């Protein structure tokens, strides 16, 4: 990959770009920059700032979370580079969970024209791992402004890497094309992002029946792209088919298949090119082996987190991994980023059980160790591969410096895939007792049976049928795709009625007045047990099952004889599953392991060879690209202005001084450069590295008026946060006014 850098000057050594400014505005604008002026989305430039106007990067997408770099990269130095013009006050801040933000650097700059100004920061190993850095600039005169911002390091990269990004799609050709088009647009006029996009190896497998027509005439110039068309094998199957073809090309020495790092992406996601550039930069310094994912937010609710990694089986890290439930526990699921309060929640880097195939990054060496995704249509393929990584001692982590947007899907068919594949994973990777599995299926019976919800009950009946088939099943064999179509078609037969305007509110009123029972169609709560009545055939009011995502309802059947027939068949199959539990565990464990072997997928590739077509192959002159890696002009950093740091947890602050470059030079023999002696306190106390430092307690000003503060700052009022807490944690650092 091509790393962007600032060349050495008399004021700083060569600086490599770690993280730039993300202005893609996927999701909501306040996730990107804080400001007291309206900001246009990229590619429009940031507007000039009038005196008193300010910008801040203390947001979800532009804070620098230190944990990945501090724990897994071994950086020796950290710098901030701002491309600015005019007179500005610059603050560089540190935030840690549960503590007020600290000012590490406060200074003024004056630039006649746009130029880069650079400040050294404390060495990363002196800063708390669970923290984030951000900057704040305020205009002191007219025509001031900021064009770009980089977090940088003077530490040379540990290695040069290549990154292959692999996307597979079925029926969403346009979504993949839109993603590539967005990356091309974001790279236009942005040398650092253009360098990232230009050095990616992009491999796409499109299993849509009309893929050749869908890609005809699509402009992919400038991309290193290999585009395949092949029969559909589902999410995991298509991923393995594409990976197998990449591995074969790699072993054959083909020039566009020599990446050491691989990234699997979903087709229905929004991901900025800046996130991709950040991940690629991190790989140049990464130490050890890991699998990486990222926080995933919802497209329909763009400030709501869907998952940030997960624990399989609703398991916390302290529980016995051999005994797992069926469903995952999604980390930070439902967390809302409507204000800046939750941002520090991402500072701690949690090892998790699995990474989603929405974004699944690993090295080629790790892939060779753990094998390819199992032969599963959808749901659970990413979980299973992650569990294999964990079993090999490879941690699974989520980087808070990255983010994507995706829309989850729910239906009876999706539930069937999730539970069936969840059971296969559970049987293969855990030692959950048969009684725990039986109890779970009994709960589903008691939830759906009394409601007469035969469509819902059929989901779990089908799972039991499939598990008990054993040797005769096509699941996890080379013919695994033959298993799914008829079953999924049956599970889609339930009749649903679309709700009109006001219907949902009317139904909720009827529910609360006892005229009907309105329940979610997935995981409904059981009906109250009637006194002296039947638990499975209760006399209940009318029941409607609600699908909120599709705004529709389903009314279950109430024929008792039909219901009893289904209940009897369900219990019969559950008894068989309980009786044969250990034999089924051994059988499915062997099949699951075999379907992730490279030999399995090499055989699949041979079977599909005559129906697999290379639609497009575009290569680039890689040597020429590396020879022209973007090196941006850097002006001498201007003289520093007076300091006014605000610290609560450390006694002194330091300016960005020339002497601080000693962090990149040979270590001094004063005890402070030894690992056990290095600390943020030591860095701050070095006389040569502070200039006129003072100490300011973070107390509220005596004339602070909470109501005036809320009136002056509508965004704080809308967020509903305590104005005192907001001022102490963010407002003071951002220069917000608190009085008229």
ZAMARGU-4260 file (C-alpha; in steps of 0.2 Angstrom, whole numbers, plus 5000, padded with zeros to 4 digits):
<rodrens>
0) 5000/5000/5000 | 5005/5018/4997 | 5008/5028/5013 | 5006/5047/5012 | 5019/5057/5021
5) 5025/5075/5025 | 5044/5077/5021 | 5056/5082/5034 | 5060/5100/5038 | 5070/5109/5051
10) 5056/5108/5063 | 5051/5090/5061 | 5056/5073/5054 | 5047/5064/5040 | 5029/5061/5046
15) 5018/5046/5040 | 4999/5048/5039 | 4990/5037/5051 | 4973/5045/5051 | 4965/5059/5041
20) 4950/5069/5041 | 4934/5060/5037 | 4921/5071/5030 | 4911/5058/5020 | 4895/5062/5030
25) 4888/5044/5030 | 4876/5044/5044 | 4874/5061/5052 | 4884/5077/5051 | 4888/5078/5070
30) 4897/5062/5069 | 4911/5070/5059 | 4915/5088/5065 | 4909/5099/5079 | 4907/5117/5075
35) 4898/5133/5078 | 4895/5136/5059 | 4886/5126/5046 | 4898/5114/5037 | 4895/5107/5020
40) 4898/5089/5016 | 4913/5084/5006 | 4919/5086/4992 | 4915/5105/4996 | 4930/5112/5005
45) 4928/5118/5023 | 4922/5136/5024 | 4933/5151/5030 | 4931/5155/5048 | 4927/5172/5055
50) 4934/5177/5072 | 4926/5167/5086 | 4921/5153/5074 | 4928/5136/5078 | 4930/5118/5072
55) 4933/5102/5083 | 4937/5084/5079 | 4931/5077/5096 | 4918/5067/5087 | 4914/5048/5083
60) 4923/5049/5066 | 4937/5061/5069 | 4944/5057/5086 | 4960/5047/5086 | 4956/5032/5098
65) 4973/5026/5104 | 4970/5008/5109 | 4973/5000/5093 | 4989/5010/5090 | 4995/5009/5108
70) 4992/4990/5110 | 4995/4983/5093 | 5006/4995/5083 | 5021/5000/5094 | 5022/5018/5089
75) 5037/5028/5096 | 5030/5045/5092 | 5014/5054/5088 | 5011/5070/5079 | 4997/5081/5074
80) 4998/5090/5057 | 4985/5103/5052 | 4984/5112/5035 | 4978/5129/5040 | 4979/5148/5035
85) 4976/5164/5045 | 4977/5167/5063 | 4970/5152/5074 | 4971/5146/5092 | 4974/5127/5092
90) 4971/5115/5106 | 4975/5097/5106 | 4965/5087/5119 | 4965/5070/5128 | 4949/5062/5134
95) 4948/5046/5145 | 4932/5038/5151 | 4925/5045/5166 | 4936/5060/5167 | 4936/5078/5160
100) 4945/5081/5144 | 4963/5087/5146 | 4973/5100/5136 | 4989/5093/5130 | 4994/5108/5119
105) 4987/5125/5117 | 4995/5138/5105 | 4992/5151/5092 | 4997/5150/5073 | 4998/5163/5060
110) 4999/5158/5041 | 4998/5170/5027 | 4993/5156/5015 | 4988/5137/5017 | 5002/5127/5024
115) 5005/5112/5036 | 5009/5115/5054 | 5015/5101/5065 | 5016/5097/5084 | 5024/5083/5093
120) 5013/5074/5106 | 5018/5063/5121 | 5025/5046/5116 | 5010/5034/5114 | 5016/5023/5128
125) 5015/5037/5140 | 4996/5040/5136 | 4982/5029/5143 | 4977/5015/5131 | 4959/5019/5134
130) 4959/5036/5128 | 4956/5047/5112 | 4964/5062/5105 | 4956/5077/5096 | 4959/5095/5091
135) 4950/5111/5092 | 4954/5127/5081 | 4946/5144/5083 | 4949/5159/5072 | 4957/5174/5079
140) 4956/5185/5064 | 4947/5186/5047 | 4950/5173/5033 | 4956/5160/5044 | 4953/5141/5040
145) 4957/5123/5040 | 4959/5113/5025 | 4965/5096/5031 | 4971/5087/5047 | 4982/5072/5050
150) 4987/5062/5065 | 5005/5056/5060 | 5020/5047/5067 | 5039/5048/5064 | 5041/5030/5068
155) 5046/5021/5052 | 5033/5008/5046 | 5037/4990/5052 | 5034/4984/5034 | 5027/4988/5017
160) 5010/4979/5014 | 4998/4976/5000 | 4979/4974/5004 | 4967/4964/4994 | 4948/4970/4997
165) 4936/4956/4992 | 4917/4959/4989 | 4904/4947/4985 | 4886/4950/4980 | 4870/4942/4974
170) 4857/4953/4967 | 4865/4969/4973 | 4877/4973/4959 | 4871/4992/4959 | 4876/4993/4978
175) 4894/4987/4974 | 4895/4999/4960 | 4889/5013/4970 | 4902/5009/4984 | 4916/5009/4971
180) 4909/5026/4963 | 4909/5034/4981 | 4927/5029/4983 | 4931/5036/4966 | 4922/5052/4971
185) 4931/5053/4988 | 4948/5051/4980 | 4946/5065/4967 | 4956/5079/4972 | 4963/5070/4988
190) 4980/5064/4985 | 4981/5053/5001 | 4964/5044/4997 | 4968/5043/4979 | 4984/5034/4984
195) 4975/5022/4995 | 4962/5018/4981 | 4975/5016/4968 | 4985/5003/4977 | 4971/4992/4982
200) 4969/4975/4974 | 4950/4974/4972 | 4942/4957/4969 | 4923/4956/4966 | 4912/4940/4964
205) 4895/4944/4957 | 4883/4929/4957 | 4868/4939/4951 | 4861/4930/4935 | 4862/4946/4925
210) 4879/4951/4932 | 4887/4953/4914 | 4873/4965/4909 | 4874/4974/4926 | 4892/4978/4924
215) 4892/4982/4905 | 4897/5001/4903 | 4901/5004/4922 | 4917/5015/4923 | 4930/5006/4934
220) 4945/5015/4927 | 4959/5018/4939 | 4954/5003/4949 | 4965/4987/4951 | 4949/4976/4948
225) 4946/4958/4945 | 4928/4955/4942 | 4920/4937/4942 | 4903/4930/4938 | 4899/4913/4946
230) 4884/4903/4952 | 4877/4909/4969 | 4884/4900/4984 | 4877/4911/4997 | 4886/4924/5008
235) 4899/4912/5016 | 4900/4901/5000 | 4903/4915/4988 | 4916/4922/5001 | 4925/4905/5001
240) 4924/4903/4982 | 4932/4921/4979 | 4945/4917/4992 | 4949/4901/4984 | 4952/4909/4967
245) 4963/4922/4976 | 4973/4909/4984 | 4975/4900/4968 | 4981/4916/4959 | 4993/4920/4973
250) 5001/4903/4972 | 5003/4905/4954 | 5012/4921/4956 | 5000/4932/4947 | 5004/4951/4950
255) 4987/4957/4956 | 4986/4943/4969 | 5001/4945/4980 | 4993/4954/4995 | 4999/4949/5012
260) 4982/4957/5020 | 4964/4952/5015 | 4948/4962/5019 | 4931/4954/5016 | 4917/4967/5014
265) 4898/4965/5012 | 4889/4971/4997 | 4876/4981/5006 | 4887/4993/5016 | 4892/5011/5017
270) 4911/5013/5021 | 4921/5029/5018 | 4937/5028/5009 | 4945/5037/5024 | 4941/5021/5034
275) 4949/5010/5022 | 4964/5021/5022 | 4965/5021/5041 | 4964/5002/5041 | 4978/5001/5027
280) 4989/5013/5037 | 4987/5003/5053 | 4993/4987/5044 | 5010/4995/5041 | 5013/4995/5060
285) 5003/4981/5066 | 5011/4969/5078 | 5006/4951/5079 | 4990/4942/5072 | 4973/4948/5074
290) 4956/4948/5065 | 4949/4966/5064 | 4931/4972/5062 | 4923/4989/5066 | 4907/4997/5073
295) 4892/4995/5062 | 4878/5007/5063 | 4861/5006/5055 | 4857/5015/5038 | 4839/5018/5044
300) 4844/5025/5061 | 4862/5032/5057 | 4866/5037/5074 | 4862/5020/5082 | 4875/5006/5084
305) 4870/4989/5078 | 4885/4980/5083 | 4903/4982/5088 | 4909/4964/5088 | 4900/4952/5098
310) 4900/4937/5110 | 4894/4921/5103 | 4880/4913/5114 | 4876/4928/5125 | 4892/4925/5133
315) 4903/4937/5143 | 4922/4935/5143 | 4921/4928/5161 | 4909/4914/5157 | 4914/4896/5152
320) 4916/4896/5133 | 4911/4878/5132 | 4893/4881/5138 | 4885/4894/5126 | 4867/4899/5122
325) 4861/4900/5104 | 4860/4918/5101 | 4874/4931/5100 | 4877/4946/5112 | 4880/4961/5101
330) 4892/4973/5109 | 4885/4991/5111 | 4869/4985/5102 | 4857/5000/5102 | 4870/5013/5108
335) 4864/5030/5102 | 4877/5043/5096 | 4865/5057/5096 | 4877/5068/5106 | 4895/5067/5112
340) 4892/5058/5128 | 4895/5040/5123 | 4911/5043/5113 | 4922/5037/5127 | 4913/5021/5128
345) 4923/5016/5112 | 4940/5019/5120 | 4942/5002/5128 | 4947/4989/5115 | 4937/4973/5119
350) 4942/4956/5113 | 4926/4948/5106 | 4921/4931/5100 | 4917/4936/5082 | 4919/4949/5068
355) 4905/4952/5055 | 4908/4949/5037 | 4902/4966/5034 | 4920/4970/5038 | 4932/4956/5041
360) 4951/4959/5040 | 4965/4947/5043 | 4982/4942/5036 | 4984/4929/5022 | 4995/4919/5035
365) 4980/4919/5047 | 4968/4913/5034 | 4980/4899/5029 | 4980/4894/5048 | 4961/4894/5051
370) 4954/4889/5034 | 4940/4896/5023 | 4922/4900/5028 | 4911/4885/5030 | 4898/4880/5017
375) 4884/4890/5025 | 4871/4900/5014 | 4869/4915/5026 | 4870/4919/5044 | 4884/4912/5055
380) 4898/4910/5042 | 4907/4925/5050 | 4904/4918/5067 | 4911/4901/5063 | 4927/4908/5055
385) 4930/4919/5070 | 4928/4905/5082 | 4941/4895/5073 | 4953/4910/5074 | 4950/4911/5092
390) 4953/4893/5094 | 4970/4896/5086 | 4974/4910/5098 | 4971/4924/5086 | 4961/4938/5095
395) 4946/4946/5086 | 4945/4965/5089 | 4935/4980/5083 | 4944/4996/5079 | 4934/5012/5085
400) 4944/5022/5072 | 4933/5014/5058 | 4914/5013/5055 | 4902/5007/5042 | 4883/5008/5040
405) 4872/4993/5036 | 4854/4988/5037 | 4850/4972/5046 | 4836/4960/5039 | 4823/4950/5048
410) 4811/4937/5042 | 4806/4919/5046 | 4818/4913/5033 | 4832/4924/5041 | 4828/4917/5058
415) 4828/4899/5051 | 4846/4902/5044 | 4852/4910/5060 | 4845/4896/5072 | 4850/4882/5060
420) 4868/4888/5058 | 4869/4894/5076 | 4865/4876/5082 | 4878/4869/5070 | 4891/4881/5077
425) 4885/4877/5095 | 4887/4858/5092 | 4904/4860/5084 | 4912/4873/5095 | 4904/4871/5112
430) 4899/4858/5125 | 4882/4864/5129 | 4872/4850/5137 | 4858/4842/5127 | 4846/4848/5141
435) 4850/4866/5138 | 4846/4864/5119 | 4830/4855/5122 | 4825/4869/5135 | 4828/4882/5122
440) 4817/4873/5109 | 4803/4871/5122 | 4803/4889/5125 | 4800/4892/5107 | 4786/4880/5108
445) 4778/4888/5123 | 4780/4905/5114 | 4772/4901/5097 | 4761/4886/5101 | 4748/4894/5112
450) 4747/4909/5100 | 4742/4897/5086 | 4758/4904/5077 | 4761/4889/5066 | 4771/4899/5054
455) 4783/4904/5068 | 4783/4887/5075 | 4788/4880/5058 | 4804/4889/5058 | 4810/4879/5073
460) 4802/4863/5067 | 4812/4864/5051 | 4828/4867/5061 | 4825/4851/5071 | 4821/4841/5056
465) 4837/4847/5047 | 4848/4843/5062 | 4840/4825/5064 | 4843/4821/5046 | 4861/4818/5049
470) 4870/4808/5035 | 4855/4810/5023 | 4856/4829/5023 | 4865/4840/5010 | 4870/4852/5023
475) 4889/4856/5023 | 4892/4845/5008 | 4897/4850/4990 | 4878/4850/4986 | 4874/4862/5001
480) 4865/4874/4990 | 4852/4861/4986 | 4847/4860/5004 | 4840/4878/5005 | 4828/4884/4991
485) 4812/4873/4996 | 4814/4876/5014 | 4816/4895/5012 | 4801/4895/5000 | 4790/4886/5013
490) 4794/4898/5027 | 4789/4913/5016 | 4771/4907/5014 | 4764/4916/5029 | 4751/4929/5024
495) 4755/4946/5029 | 4743/4962/5029 | 4751/4979/5026 | 4746/4992/5038 | 4739/5009/5032
500) 4741/5026/5040 | 4736/5026/5058 | 4733/5007/5059 | 4748/5003/5070 | 4742/5016/5083
505) 4724/5009/5082 | 4731/4992/5085 | 4741/4997/5100 | 4726/5005/5108 | 4716/4989/5105
510) 4730/4979/5113 | 4731/4991/5129 | 4712/4990/5131 | 4712/4971/5130 | 4703/4969/5113
515) 4717/4959/5106 | 4735/4953/5109 | 4748/4962/5098 | 4765/4953/5099 | 4781/4954/5089
520) 4782/4940/5076 | 4800/4935/5082 | 4802/4930/5100 | 4785/4934/5106 | 4782/4933/5125
525) 4772/4918/5130 | 4753/4921/5134 | 4749/4921/5153 | 4745/4904/5159 | 4726/4903/5162
530) 4720/4896/5178 | 4713/4879/5176 | 4715/4881/5157 | 4726/4873/5144 | 4744/4880/5142
535) 4745/4875/5123 | 4727/4878/5118 | 4721/4893/5129 | 4706/4903/5126 | 4714/4920/5121
540) 4708/4935/5113 | 4712/4938/5095 | 4731/4938/5092 | 4740/4948/5079 | 4759/4947/5076
545) 4768/4963/5071 | 4783/4965/5059 | 4788/4983/5062 | 4802/4983/5049 | 4789/4979/5035
550) 4774/4988/5044 | 4763/4973/5042 | 4754/4960/5053 | 4750/4941/5052 | 4735/4933/5060
555) 4739/4915/5066 | 4727/4901/5064 | 4715/4895/5077 | 4710/4877/5071 | 4714/4867/5087
560) 4716/4850/5078 | 4728/4857/5066 | 4738/4866/5080 | 4739/4849/5089 | 4745/4840/5074
565) 4760/4852/5073 | 4763/4852/5092 | 4764/4833/5091 | 4776/4833/5077 | 4787/4846/5085
570) 4788/4836/5102 | 4792/4820/5092 | 4806/4828/5083 | 4813/4836/5099 | 4813/4819/5108
575) 4823/4812/5094 | 4835/4827/5094 | 4837/4824/5113 | 4840/4805/5111 | 4853/4807/5097
580) 4861/4823/5103 | 4879/4816/5106 | 4879/4807/5089 | 4873/4822/5080 | 4886/4833/5089
585) 4900/4822/5082 | 4892/4821/5064 | 4890/4840/5062 | 4907/4844/5070 | 4915/4833/5057
590) 4905/4841/5042 | 4908/4859/5048 | 4927/4856/5050 | 4928/4848/5032 | 4918/4862/5023
595) 4931/4875/5029 | 4946/4866/5022 | 4954/4873/5007 | 4953/4856/4998 | 4934/4857/5000
600) 4934/4874/4991 | 4947/4869/4978 | 4935/4855/4973 | 4920/4867/4973 | 4930/4878/4961
605) 4934/4864/4949 | 4915/4859/4949 | 4910/4877/4945 | 4924/4881/4933 | 4914/4879/4917
610) 4901/4891/4924 | 4913/4904/4931 | 4918/4919/4920 | 4931/4933/4922 | 4921/4948/4917
615) 4935/4961/4919 | 4953/4962/4924 | 4962/4979/4926 | 4980/4980/4932 | 4991/4995/4936
620) 5010/4998/4936 | 5013/4995/4954 | 5031/5000/4954 | 5026/5017/4946 | 5013/5020/4960
625) 5025/5016/4974 | 5038/5028/4966 | 5025/5042/4966 | 5019/5040/4983 | 5011/5057/4988
630) 5023/5068/4998 | 5014/5084/5003 | 5023/5101/5005 | 5026/5106/5023 | 5029/5123/5029
635) 5039/5127/5044 | 5029/5127/5060 | 5026/5145/5066 | 5031/5152/5082 | 5020/5146/5097
640) 5009/5158/5106 | 5005/5159/5125 | 4999/5143/5133 | 4983/5141/5144 | 4982/5123/5147
645) 4967/5115/5157 | 4972/5099/5166 | 4963/5090/5180 | 4973/5073/5181 | 4991/5079/5177
650) 5000/5094/5185 | 5007/5103/5170 | 5005/5105/5151 | 5017/5106/5137 | 5018/5115/5121
655) 5023/5109/5104 | 5041/5113/5105 | 5056/5108/5094 | 5064/5100/5109 | 5050/5087/5110
660) 5057/5079/5094 | 5069/5070/5106 | 5055/5056/5107 | 5061/5052/5089 | 5079/5053/5093
665) 5091/5042/5103 | 5085/5040/5121 | 5093/5050/5135 | 5100/5041/5150 | 5089/5049/5163
670) 5078/5035/5167 | 5063/5043/5159 | 5066/5034/5142 | 5067/5017/5150 | 5050/5008/5148
675) 5047/5008/5167 | 5051/5026/5168 | 5042/5034/5154 | 5026/5042/5158 | 5015/5057/5153
680) 5020/5065/5169 | 5038/5064/5164 | 5035/5071/5147 | 5026/5085/5154 | 5039/5090/5167
685) 5054/5090/5155 | 5060/5109/5156 | 5065/5109/5138 | 5047/5103/5133 | 5036/5115/5142
690) 5036/5134/5140 | 5026/5145/5152 | 5015/5131/5158 | 5002/5134/5171 | 4989/5124/5181
695) 4970/5127/5179 | 4958/5117/5189 | 4943/5112/5179 | 4930/5120/5190 | 4914/5129/5184
700) 4916/5148/5182 | 4908/5157/5196 | 4896/5166/5184 | 4892/5150/5174 | 4873/5150/5170
705) 4866/5133/5164 | 4851/5141/5156 | 4861/5154/5147 | 4873/5140/5141 | 4858/5130/5134
710) 4851/5145/5126 | 4868/5149/5117 | 4871/5131/5112 | 4855/5123/5104 | 4864/5106/5100
715) 4867/5104/5119 | 4849/5108/5123 | 4843/5096/5110 | 4854/5082/5117 | 4847/5084/5134
720) 4863/5083/5143 | 4868/5092/5159 | 4875/5109/5154 | 4887/5109/5168 | 4894/5092/5163
725) 4895/5096/5145 | 4905/5112/5148 | 4917/5103/5159 | 4920/5089/5148 | 4919/5097/5131
730) 4913/5115/5131 | 4928/5123/5139 | 4940/5114/5127 | 4929/5119/5112 | 4929/5137/5118
735) 4910/5138/5120 | 4903/5154/5128 | 4893/5152/5144 | 4887/5170/5147 | 4880/5184/5136
</rodrens>
